[in-house]
Amino acid sequence: MVNPSTWQEWSAAQARAWIAVPGPADDKYSRGVLGICTGSPEYPGAAVLGVQAAARTGVGMIRYVGPAAAAQLVLARRPEVVVGPGRVQAWLLGSGMNGDALDAEAAATLLSAAASGVPVVCDAGALDYARRSTGPTVITPHFRELASLLARAGTSVTPATIARAPGEWAGRAAELLGVTVLLKGSVTYIAHPAGARFTVSDSPSWLATAGAGDVLGGILGALLATHSDRLQTDAAALHAGDALPALAAVAATAAWLHAEAARRASAGGPIVALDVADAVPATIAALLSGAGGPC
């Protein structure tokens, strides 16, 4: 078991081990099918950003089940996306949604996805659905969202308090909520309930831009889909004494790819969120070749 007080910076060498490279026998289903329920009439672009990032990370297929207006934008950008329900190996939920203003259809879709038993990313408007999840779950809050989530779970804390000790609060949240916490910020903190603790620190300041979190969600969702079988059997591995929970490793790899793709896209200058998503394939190629950042 990992010492909960020990934080480890996630490296390129570690991230490389969690990239699923397809072989000659793979097809779109064996490479992972990601279900996505994101976006809203107010924020349809969140759906486009998450879908684009997931597609560029290497998932085999994407099913989008969000609002019709967002679906039109998704198809305009990624015509290979399948719109409508079907079997998936992981879910990305909630980006660009307001959890306090969901209509009945959206709420029912989120609940069904969370209770499906497959790995789930709960972001933004779906953070509360992590408590309904029956599969391996990662939540991706920023400081204000984590404070609100903890308050609803009975722990009163302010965003400013979390900002002063983000690692401590990421760990507390993981233990209290029983999910893996990816706490966003200038340093990303990943905490698993079993004790694994990782950081990703080397992201460019230009990454503080609208939609960057939606891109991170897409990258993470794709990695969950490509490692779905391993994640769903990970409980047995942990019981046997495995010191590296797969869910924490996948979440840290997603944060590392996000930061490295931003650095590649920026080259020292301004970027927007789609730039980061579009830089993911070259980032993965460099990582697999051994040239992807410091090890």
C-alpha positions as CSV (number, residue, x, y, z in Angstrom):
1,M,0.0,0.0,0.0
2,V,1.2,3.5,-0.9
3,N,2.0,5.7,2.1
4,P,-0.8,8.4,2.0
5,S,1.6,11.1,3.1
6,T,3.9,10.5,0.2
7,W,3.3,12.5,-3.0
8,Q,5.1,11.3,-6.2
9,E,5.5,13.4,-9.3
10,W,4.1,11.4,-12.3
11,S,6.8,10.9,-15.0
12,A,6.9,10.3,-18.7
13,A,8.2,6.8,-18.1
14,Q,5.2,6.0,-15.9
15,A,2.8,7.6,-18.3
16,R,4.2,5.6,-21.2
17,A,3.2,2.3,-19.6
18,W,-0.5,3.4,-19.6
19,I,-0.8,4.1,-23.3
20,A,-2.7,1.3,-25.0
21,V,-1.2,0.8,-28.5
22,P,-3.5,-1.2,-30.8
23,G,-2.2,-4.4,-32.5
24,P,-3.1,-6.1,-35.8
25,A,-6.0,-8.0,-34.1
26,D,-7.7,-4.9,-32.6
27,D,-10.9,-3.4,-33.9
28,K,-12.9,-0.3,-32.8
29,Y,-14.6,-2.2,-30.0
30,S,-11.5,-3.8,-28.5
31,R,-9.8,-0.4,-28.6
32,G,-12.5,1.0,-26.2
33,V,-15.9,2.6,-26.7
34,L,-16.4,5.8,-24.7
35,G,-19.9,7.1,-23.9
36,I,-20.1,10.9,-23.5
37,C,-22.9,12.9,-21.9
38,T,-21.6,16.4,-21.7
39,G,-22.6,19.9,-22.9
40,S,-25.8,21.9,-22.5
41,P,-27.7,24.5,-24.4
42,E,-25.7,27.1,-22.5
43,Y,-22.3,25.4,-23.0
44,P,-22.5,23.2,-26.1
45,G,-18.8,23.7,-26.8
46,A,-17.9,21.6,-23.8
47,A,-19.2,18.6,-25.7
48,V,-17.1,19.4,-28.8
49,L,-14.0,19.8,-26.7
50,G,-14.4,16.6,-24.8
51,V,-15.2,14.6,-27.9
52,Q,-12.3,16.0,-29.8
53,A,-9.9,15.3,-27.0
54,A,-11.1,11.7,-26.6
55,A,-10.9,11.0,-30.3
56,R,-7.4,12.4,-30.5
57,T,-6.3,10.3,-27.5
58,G,-7.0,7.1,-29.4
59,V,-10.3,5.6,-28.2
60,G,-11.8,3.2,-30.7
61,M,-15.3,4.6,-30.8
62,I,-17.3,7.4,-29.2
63,R,-21.1,7.4,-28.4
64,Y,-22.5,10.8,-27.7
65,V,-25.8,11.0,-25.8
66,G,-26.0,14.7,-24.8
67,P,-28.4,17.5,-25.9
68,A,-29.4,17.6,-29.5
69,A,-28.0,21.0,-30.1
70,A,-24.6,19.9,-28.8
71,A,-24.8,16.7,-30.9
72,Q,-25.1,18.7,-34.1
73,L,-21.9,20.6,-33.2
74,V,-20.1,17.4,-32.2
75,L,-21.0,15.7,-35.6
76,A,-19.9,18.8,-37.5
77,R,-16.5,18.5,-35.9
78,R,-16.2,14.7,-35.6
79,P,-18.6,13.0,-38.1
80,E,-17.4,9.5,-37.0
81,V,-19.1,9.9,-33.6
82,V,-22.2,7.7,-33.1
83,V,-25.1,9.7,-31.6
84,G,-27.3,7.6,-29.4
85,P,-27.1,5.0,-26.7
86,G,-25.4,1.6,-26.9
87,R,-22.8,-0.5,-25.2
88,V,-19.7,1.4,-23.9
89,Q,-16.7,0.6,-21.8
90,A,-16.4,3.9,-19.9
91,W,-18.3,7.2,-19.5
92,L,-17.4,10.9,-19.4
93,L,-20.2,12.8,-17.7
94,G,-21.1,16.4,-16.8
95,S,-18.6,18.7,-18.6
96,G,-20.5,21.9,-19.5
97,M,-23.5,21.0,-17.4
98,N,-25.0,22.8,-14.4
99,G,-25.9,20.1,-11.9
100,D,-28.5,22.4,-10.3
101,A,-30.4,23.0,-13.6
102,L,-30.5,19.6,-15.3
103,D,-33.8,18.6,-17.0
104,A,-35.3,15.3,-16.3
105,E,-33.9,13.6,-19.4
106,A,-30.3,14.7,-18.7
107,A,-30.6,13.7,-15.0
108,A,-31.9,10.3,-16.0
109,T,-29.1,9.8,-18.5
110,L,-26.4,10.7,-16.0
111,L,-27.9,8.4,-13.3
112,S,-28.1,5.5,-15.7
113,A,-24.5,6.0,-16.9
114,A,-23.2,6.3,-13.3
115,A,-24.9,3.1,-12.3
116,S,-23.8,1.1,-15.3
117,G,-20.8,-0.4,-13.5
118,V,-18.2,0.7,-16.0
119,P,-15.4,3.2,-15.3
120,V,-16.7,6.8,-15.0
121,V,-15.3,10.3,-15.1
122,C,-17.6,12.7,-13.2
123,D,-16.9,16.4,-14.1
124,A,-18.7,19.7,-13.4
125,G,-22.5,19.1,-13.4
126,A,-22.1,15.3,-12.8
127,L,-19.9,15.5,-9.7
128,D,-22.8,14.6,-7.4
129,Y,-23.4,11.5,-9.5
130,A,-20.1,10.0,-8.3
131,R,-22.0,8.9,-5.1
132,R,-24.3,6.9,-7.4
133,S,-21.5,5.3,-9.4
134,T,-21.2,1.5,-9.2
135,G,-17.9,1.3,-11.2
136,P,-14.4,2.7,-10.8
137,T,-14.9,6.5,-10.6
138,V,-12.7,9.6,-11.0
139,I,-14.0,13.1,-10.2
140,T,-12.3,16.1,-11.7
141,P,-13.2,19.2,-9.6
142,H,-11.4,22.5,-9.2
143,F,-11.2,24.1,-5.7
144,R,-14.7,25.7,-5.6
145,E,-16.3,22.5,-6.9
146,L,-14.6,20.3,-4.4
147,A,-15.6,22.6,-1.6
148,S,-19.2,22.4,-2.7
149,L,-19.1,18.7,-3.1
150,L,-17.6,18.2,0.4
151,A,-20.1,20.5,1.9
152,R,-22.9,18.4,0.5
153,A,-21.2,15.3,2.0
154,G,-21.2,17.0,5.4
155,T,-17.7,18.5,5.5
156,S,-17.5,22.3,5.6
157,V,-14.5,23.8,3.9
158,T,-13.9,26.9,1.8
159,P,-12.2,27.0,-1.6
160,A,-9.5,29.2,0.0
161,T,-8.8,26.6,2.6
162,I,-8.5,23.9,-0.1
163,A,-6.2,26.2,-2.1
164,R,-3.8,26.5,0.8
165,A,-3.5,22.7,1.1
166,P,-4.8,21.1,-2.1
167,G,-3.0,17.8,-1.6
168,E,-4.4,17.4,1.9
169,W,-7.9,18.0,0.7
170,A,-7.6,15.9,-2.4
171,G,-6.6,13.0,-0.1
172,R,-9.4,13.7,2.4
173,A,-11.9,13.8,-0.4
174,A,-10.8,10.5,-1.9
175,E,-11.1,8.8,1.5
176,L,-14.4,10.4,2.4
177,L,-16.1,9.9,-1.0
178,G,-14.5,6.6,-1.9
179,V,-13.5,7.7,-5.4
180,T,-10.3,8.8,-7.1
181,V,-9.9,12.6,-7.0
182,L,-8.1,14.6,-9.7
183,L,-8.0,18.1,-8.2
184,K,-7.3,20.6,-10.9
185,G,-5.0,23.6,-10.5
186,S,-1.5,24.9,-11.4
187,V,-0.4,21.6,-9.8
188,T,-2.8,18.7,-10.4
189,Y,-3.3,16.3,-7.4
190,I,-4.4,12.7,-7.9
191,A,-5.5,10.8,-4.8
192,H,-6.9,7.3,-4.6
193,P,-8.9,6.0,-1.6
194,A,-6.3,3.2,-1.1
195,G,-3.6,5.7,-0.6
196,A,-1.9,6.4,-3.9
197,R,-0.9,10.0,-4.3
198,F,0.5,11.6,-7.5
199,T,1.1,15.1,-8.8
200,V,1.6,16.6,-12.2
201,S,3.3,19.9,-11.8
202,D,4.9,20.9,-15.0
203,S,2.0,22.4,-17.0
204,P,2.4,25.8,-18.8
205,S,0.6,28.8,-17.4
206,W,-1.0,29.3,-20.8
207,L,-3.2,26.2,-20.0
208,A,-5.3,28.4,-17.7
209,T,-7.9,28.9,-20.5
210,A,-11.6,28.3,-21.0
211,G,-12.4,24.7,-21.9
212,A,-9.1,23.2,-20.8
213,G,-10.9,21.1,-18.2
214,D,-13.2,19.8,-20.9
215,V,-10.2,18.6,-22.9
216,L,-8.7,16.9,-19.8
217,G,-12.1,15.1,-19.3
218,G,-11.9,13.8,-22.9
219,I,-8.4,12.5,-22.5
220,L,-9.2,10.8,-19.2
221,G,-12.4,9.3,-20.5
222,A,-10.5,7.8,-23.5
223,L,-7.9,6.3,-21.2
224,L,-10.5,4.8,-19.0
225,A,-12.2,3.2,-22.0
226,T,-8.9,1.7,-23.3
227,H,-8.2,0.2,-19.9
228,S,-11.7,-0.7,-18.8
229,D,-11.1,-4.4,-18.2
230,R,-8.0,-3.7,-16.0
231,L,-9.8,-1.0,-14.1
232,Q,-12.8,-3.3,-13.3
233,T,-10.6,-6.1,-12.0
234,D,-8.3,-3.7,-10.0
235,A,-10.1,-4.2,-6.8
236,A,-8.8,-7.8,-6.6
237,A,-5.3,-6.5,-7.4
238,L,-5.5,-4.0,-4.5
239,H,-6.8,-6.7,-2.2
240,A,-3.7,-8.7,-3.1
241,G,-1.4,-5.9,-2.1
242,D,-0.8,-4.1,-5.4
243,A,0.8,-0.7,-4.5
244,L,-0.3,1.1,-7.7
245,P,-4.0,1.3,-8.2
246,A,-4.7,1.4,-12.0
247,L,-7.3,4.1,-11.7
248,A,-4.9,6.5,-10.1
249,A,-2.2,5.7,-12.7
250,V,-4.7,6.3,-15.5
251,A,-5.8,9.6,-14.0
252,A,-2.2,10.7,-13.5
253,T,-1.4,9.7,-17.1
254,A,-4.3,11.8,-18.4
255,A,-3.1,14.8,-16.4
256,W,0.4,14.3,-17.7
257,L,-0.7,14.1,-21.4
258,H,-2.9,17.2,-20.9
259,A,0.0,19.2,-19.6
260,E,2.5,17.9,-22.1
261,A,0.1,18.5,-25.0
262,A,-0.4,22.1,-23.8
263,R,3.3,22.6,-23.7
264,R,3.7,21.2,-27.2
265,A,0.8,23.3,-28.6
266,S,2.0,26.5,-26.8
267,A,5.7,26.4,-27.7
268,G,5.9,29.4,-25.3
269,G,2.9,31.3,-26.6
270,P,-0.9,31.5,-26.0
271,I,-3.2,28.6,-26.7
272,V,-6.9,27.7,-26.7
273,A,-8.4,24.5,-25.6
274,L,-8.8,22.9,-29.0
275,D,-5.1,23.5,-29.6
276,V,-4.4,21.2,-26.6
277,A,-6.7,18.5,-27.9
278,D,-5.2,18.6,-31.4
279,A,-1.7,18.3,-30.0
280,V,-2.4,15.0,-28.2
281,P,-1.6,12.6,-31.0
282,A,1.9,14.0,-31.5
283,T,2.4,14.1,-27.7
284,I,1.5,10.4,-27.5
285,A,3.8,9.6,-30.5
286,A,6.7,11.4,-28.8
287,L,6.0,9.7,-25.5
288,L,6.0,6.2,-27.1
289,S,9.2,7.0,-29.0
290,G,10.9,7.9,-25.7
291,A,11.0,11.6,-26.5
292,G,8.0,12.7,-24.5
293,G,9.2,14.8,-21.7
294,P,11.6,14.1,-18.9
295,C,11.6,10.7,-17.3
